[in-house]
């Protein structure tokens, strides 16, 4: 029996969980649930959580809702293979309209990254100056 394209998207994509994310703790929706949930990639049925301090984190990819804890590794691979290109495109969009509300998290991330960059370069510059100053003040 031949499946139509609508049913193709309803079926599971993977035969088993692909693995949890090693890089991301939240999905791109920044959403989680303690309710029972089925991963849209591997079909794993996660039971309702009874623990109040734990949640399943979800992400959307290719029109499916995945669970970070069982198939988040998909996003890790995507990031490793496409991260630089996505970052460059996102920053190009940001340069065109930096005050748009959808960039509110990015603005904070850029501020923190620039501060870290400045602290690192200041520390590196001090390490370079120190041996030079010692050499200049050495008796000779």
C-alpha positions in Angstrom: 0.0 0.0 0.0 1.4 3.4 -1.0 1.4 6.2 1.5 0.4 9.7 0.5 2.6 12.6 1.4 0.4 13.7 4.3 0.8 10.3 6.0 4.5 10.3 5.3 4.9 13.2 7.7 2.7 11.5 10.4 4.9 8.4 10.5 8.1 8.3 12.6 11.3 9.4 10.9 13.7 7.3 13.0 13.5 3.7 14.2 14.9 4.5 17.6 15.9 7.6 19.7 18.7 9.4 18.0 20.2 10.5 21.3 19.9 13.5 23.7 21.4 16.8 22.9 24.9 17.4 24.2 24.8 21.1 23.3 21.3 22.4 24.0 19.2 22.3 27.1 16.1 24.0 25.7 14.6 23.5 22.3 14.0 26.3 19.8 10.5 26.8 21.3 11.9 27.2 24.8 9.1 25.1 25.9 8.8 22.0 28.1 6.1 19.8 29.5 5.6 17.3 32.3 2.7 15.7 30.5 3.0 12.6 28.5 4.5 13.3 25.1 5.5 11.4 21.9 8.6 12.4 20.0 7.8 13.2 16.4 11.1 11.8 15.2 11.5 8.4 16.8 8.0 7.8 18.1 9.1 7.3 21.7 6.2 7.7 24.1 7.5 9.5 27.2 5.2 9.1 30.3 3.8 11.9 32.4 6.4 13.1 34.9 5.5 13.0 38.5 8.6 15.0 39.6 7.8 18.7 39.8 11.3 19.8 39.0 11.8 18.0 35.8 10.4 18.5 32.3 10.7 17.2 28.8 12.0 20.0 26.5 10.7 20.2 23.0 11.9 21.5 19.7 10.5 22.0 16.2 12.4 20.8 13.2 11.2 19.8 9.7 7.6 20.3 10.8 7.9 17.9 13.6 8.0 18.3 17.4 10.9 16.5 18.9 12.0 15.9 22.5 15.5 17.2 23.3 16.1 14.3 25.8 15.7 11.6 23.2 16.4 13.1 19.7 18.1 16.4 20.5 21.3 15.1 18.9 19.7 15.9 15.6 20.0 19.6 16.4 23.6 19.1 17.7 24.6 17.8 14.3 22.7 20.5 12.4 24.5 23.1 14.6 28.0 21.6 14.0 27.4 21.4 10.3 25.6 24.7 9.7 26.2 26.8 12.9 28.6 29.3 11.3 26.3 29.9 8.2 23.2 30.3 10.4 25.1 32.7 12.7 26.3 34.8 9.8 22.8 35.0 8.3 21.2 35.8 11.7 23.7 38.6 12.3 23.0 40.0 8.8 19.3 40.1 9.7 20.1 41.8 13.0 22.2 44.5 11.3 19.3 45.4 9.1 16.9 45.9 12.1 18.6 45.5 15.5 15.7 46.9 17.5 13.1 44.4 16.3 11.6 42.5 19.3 12.5 39.1 17.9 16.2 40.0 18.6 15.8 40.8 22.3 17.7 37.6 23.4 20.3 38.1 20.7 21.1 41.7 21.9 21.9 40.3 25.4 23.9 37.5 24.0 26.0 39.9 21.8 26.6 42.2 24.8 27.8 39.2 26.9 30.0 37.9 24.1 31.6 41.3 23.5 32.3 41.6 27.3 33.9 38.2 27.3 35.9 39.0 24.2 37.1 42.3 25.8 38.1 40.5 29.1 40.0 37.8 27.2 41.9 40.3 25.0 42.8 42.4 28.0 44.1 39.4 29.8 46.1 38.3 26.7 47.5 41.8 26.2 48.7 41.8 29.9 50.4 38.5 29.4 52.3 39.8 26.4 53.2 43.1 28.1 54.5 41.4 31.3 57.5 39.5 29.7 58.3 42.6 27.5 58.4 44.8 30.6 60.6 42.3 32.5 63.0 42.2 29.6 63.2 46.0 29.3 63.9 46.4 33.0 66.5 43.6 33.2 70.1 44.7 33.7 71.9 44.4 30.6 
